[in-house]
């Protein structure tokens, strides 16, 4: 989740539904909103600069003044969709009623995004993040900062907060991708990142700056926690998740079948 919250907040005001005949002055938020609507309606495979220009009733080349490449367009779409979490009134930036309520609200908020944009959510899950230790779907540095700071504020240590972030995002990503896959969403177009680009404007052809800005300059807590976040804990996390699953399965071995059935009906199993 990226840092363009202004693009997300502006989306409702500038959304251009596919098929609209209204022409408007081009802006980056307008282009991103139209691209998101196009993917939501027709799928990622239909997203080309030419098709997007047609939706906005402009020449495809005019889009490049606002989105330098299709890669930049995809990044902006991911950031805009992910930042919808900020506008969700049921999601808090900090724990107001304890850590469990906080995590539950975030989980349900991210799931609402995934189910609102099922054709786009796989892209949210697969686009390269700002840093290797940033994990989708909570891929915004701002959200990471508030998430980790909130957990530390309620008593978790720095290593514990980092571990919770990794486990929580792993749970969300796996569960929500399964949710999306269950809706028969075609994700094959995700790998076709160069489609629709004119010659000379291929993937990765972005202007190179002399020196990239420091993405953590405004996030001292993330800077402090970076050593913990950078650790490769994937093997341990897999084993821990498997142990939890096996423990839950083991609980069923001696449990009364009627009780198991009731728990299944209540949705208490398989989560």
C-alpha positions in Angstrom: 0.0 0.0 0.0 1.6 3.2 -1.1 1.7 6.8 0.0 -0.8 8.4 -2.5 -3.8 8.7 -0.2 -4.8 11.8 -2.1 -5.3 9.7 -5.2 -7.5 7.3 -3.2 -9.6 10.1 -1.6 -10.0 11.8 -5.0 -11.2 8.7 -6.7 -14.9 9.0 -5.8 -15.0 12.4 -7.2 -13.2 11.7 -10.5 -14.3 8.1 -11.2 -15.1 7.6 -14.9 -17.2 4.5 -15.4 -16.3 2.4 -18.5 -18.5 3.5 -21.4 -18.9 7.1 -20.2 -19.0 9.7 -22.9 -17.9 12.5 -20.6 -14.6 14.1 -21.4 -12.6 15.6 -18.6 -9.3 17.4 -18.0 -6.7 14.7 -17.6 -5.1 14.4 -14.1 -3.3 11.5 -12.6 -6.1 10.6 -10.1 -8.6 10.7 -13.0 -6.5 8.3 -15.1 -6.0 5.9 -12.1 -9.7 5.9 -11.3 -10.6 5.1 -15.0 -8.0 2.3 -15.1 -9.3 0.8 -11.9 -12.9 1.0 -13.2 -11.8 -0.6 -16.4 -10.1 -3.6 -14.7 -13.0 -4.0 -12.3 -15.4 -4.2 -15.2 -13.4 -5.9 -17.9 -10.4 -7.5 -16.3 -6.7 -6.8 -16.3 -6.1 -8.3 -19.7 -8.1 -5.5 -21.2 -5.9 -2.8 -19.7 -3.7 -1.2 -22.3 -2.8 2.5 -22.7 -4.8 2.6 -26.0 -7.9 1.1 -24.3 -7.6 3.5 -21.4 -7.2 6.4 -23.7 -10.4 5.3 -25.5 -12.3 5.2 -22.2 -11.1 8.8 -21.4 -11.6 9.9 -25.0 -8.0 11.0 -25.4 -5.0 9.8 -27.4 -3.0 7.1 -25.6 0.2 9.2 -25.8 -1.4 12.0 -23.8 -1.6 9.7 -20.8 2.2 9.6 -20.5 2.3 13.2 -19.2 0.7 11.8 -16.0 1.7 8.2 -16.0 5.2 7.8 -17.5 4.8 4.1 -18.3 2.3 1.2 -17.8 4.4 0.1 -14.9 3.9 3.4 -13.2 0.2 3.1 -14.0 0.0 -0.3 -12.4 1.9 1.0 -9.3 -0.5 3.9 -9.0 -3.6 1.7 -9.3 -2.3 -0.6 -6.6 -1.5 2.3 -4.3 -4.9 3.9 -4.9 -6.9 0.7 -4.3 -4.8 -0.2 -1.2 -5.2 3.2 0.2 -9.0 2.8 0.3 -8.3 1.4 3.7 -7.8 4.9 5.0 -11.4 5.9 4.0 -13.0 2.9 5.7 -14.8 4.2 8.8 -14.6 0.8 10.5 -10.7 0.7 10.3 -8.6 2.6 12.8 -5.1 3.8 12.3 -4.3 3.0 16.0 -5.7 0.5 18.5 -8.6 2.2 20.2 -10.1 -0.9 21.9 -7.2 -3.2 22.2 -5.0 -5.1 19.8 -7.5 -7.8 19.0 -10.1 -5.4 17.9 -7.5 -3.4 15.9 -6.3 -6.4 14.0 -9.8 -7.7 13.3 -10.9 -4.3 11.9 -7.8 -4.2 9.6 -8.4 -7.8 8.4 -12.0 -7.1 7.6 -11.1 -3.8 5.9 -8.5 -5.4 3.6 -11.0 -8.2 2.8 -13.6 -5.6 1.8 -11.0 -4.1 -0.6 -10.2 -7.6 -2.0 -13.9 -8.4 -2.6 -14.6 -5.0 -4.1 -11.7 -5.3 -6.5 -11.3 -9.1 -7.1 -9.8 -8.6 -10.5 -7.3 -6.2 -9.3 -6.4 -7.6 -5.8 -4.0 -10.2 -7.2 -2.0 -7.3 -8.6 -2.0 -5.7 -5.1 -0.5 -9.0 -3.9 2.2 -9.3 -6.5 3.5 -5.9 -7.4 7.0 -5.3 -6.1 6.8 -3.4 -2.8 8.8 -0.3 -1.8 11.3 -2.5 0.2 11.9 -6.3 0.4 10.5 -6.5 3.9 7.3 -4.7 3.0 4.6 -7.3 2.7 1.3 -7.1 0.7 -1.5 -6.5 1.3 -0.4 -4.0 4.0 2.2 -2.6 1.7 1.9 1.1 2.6 4.8 2.6 4.6 2.2 4.7 6.4 0.1 1.7 7.3 3.2 -0.3 8.4 4.3 2.6 10.6 0.9 2.9 12.3 0.5 -0.9 12.5 3.8 -1.5 14.2 3.7 1.7 16.4 0.2 0.7 17.5 1.3 -2.8 18.6 4.3 -1.4 20.4 2.1 1.2 22.1 -0.1 -1.6 23.6 2.8 -3.4 25.0 4.4 -5.6 22.3 8.1 -5.6 21.9 9.8 -4.5 18.7 10.6 -8.1 17.7 7.1 -9.2 18.6 5.5 -6.4 16.6 7.6 -7.3 13.5 6.7 -11.0 13.9 3.0 -10.2 14.2 3.2 -8.0 11.0 4.7 -10.9 9.1 2.3 -13.5 10.4 -0.7 -11.2 10.0 0.1 -10.3 6.4 0.8 -13.9 5.5 -2.6 -14.9 6.8 -4.3 -12.1 4.9 -2.5 -12.7 1.7 -3.2 -16.4 1.6 -6.8 -16.2 2.7 -7.7 -13.4 0.4 -6.1 -14.8 -2.6 -8.1 -18.0 -2.0 -11.2 -15.8 -1.7 -10.5 -14.2 -5.0 -9.6 -17.4 -6.7 -12.9 -18.8 -5.6 -14.6 -16.2 -7.8 -12.9 -17.6 -11.0 -10.8 -14.5 -11.5 -8.3 -14.8 -14.3 -4.9 -13.7 -13.1 -2.9 -14.7 -16.2 -2.7 -11.1 -17.4 -0.8 -10.0 -14.3 2.5 -11.3 -15.8 1.9 -9.4 -19.0 3.3 -6.1 -17.7 4.5 -4.9 -21.1 1.2 -5.2 -23.0 0.0 -2.1 -24.8 3.2 0.0 -24.5 4.4 1.8 -27.6 8.0 1.1 -28.9 10.6 2.8 -26.8 8.4 3.0 -23.7 8.8 -0.6 -22.5 8.6 -1.9 -18.9 11.2 -0.3 -16.7 11.9 2.6 -19.0 11.5 5.2 -16.3 13.6 8.3 -15.9 16.5 7.6 -13.6 17.2 10.1 -10.9 20.7 10.9 -9.7 19.8 9.8 -6.2 16.6 8.1 -5.1 14.9 9.7 -2.0 15.0 7.8 1.2 11.5 6.1 1.6 11.9 5.9 5.4 12.9 9.5 6.0 9.4 10.2 7.5 9.1 6.9 9.4 11.5 6.7 12.3 9.7 3.7 13.8 10.1 1.8 10.6 13.8 2.8 10.6 14.2 1.4 14.1 12.3 -1.8 13.2 14.0 -2.4 9.9 16.6 -4.9 11.2 13.7 -7.1 12.5 11.6 -6.7 9.4 14.6 -7.6 7.2 15.1 -11.0 8.7 14.3 -14.0 6.6 11.9 -15.9 8.9 10.0 -17.7 6.1 11.0 -21.2 7.2 10.1 -20.6 10.8 6.9 -18.9 9.9 5.8 -21.8 7.7 6.6 -24.3 10.5 4.7 -22.1 13.0 1.7 -21.8 10.8 1.7 -25.6 10.2 2.0 -26.2 13.9 -1.0 -24.0 14.6 -3.0 -25.8 11.9 -2.0 -29.2 13.3 -2.9 -28.1 16.8 -6.4 -27.1 15.6 -6.8 -30.4 13.8 -5.6 -32.3 16.9 -8.3 -30.6 18.9 -10.9 -32.2 16.6 -9.6 -35.7 17.3 -11.3 -36.1 20.7 -14.0 -33.6 20.2 -17.7 -34.7 20.0 -18.8 -34.9 16.4 -21.9 -32.8 17.1 -19.7 -30.1 18.6 -17.5 -30.2 15.5 -20.5 -29.8 13.3 -21.8 -26.9 15.3 -18.4 -25.2 15.1 -18.3 -25.7 11.3 -21.8 -24.2 11.0 -20.6 -21.2 13.1 -17.6 -20.7 10.9 -15.3 -21.4 13.8 -13.1 -23.9 11.9 -10.8 -23.4 8.9 -9.8 -19.9 9.9 
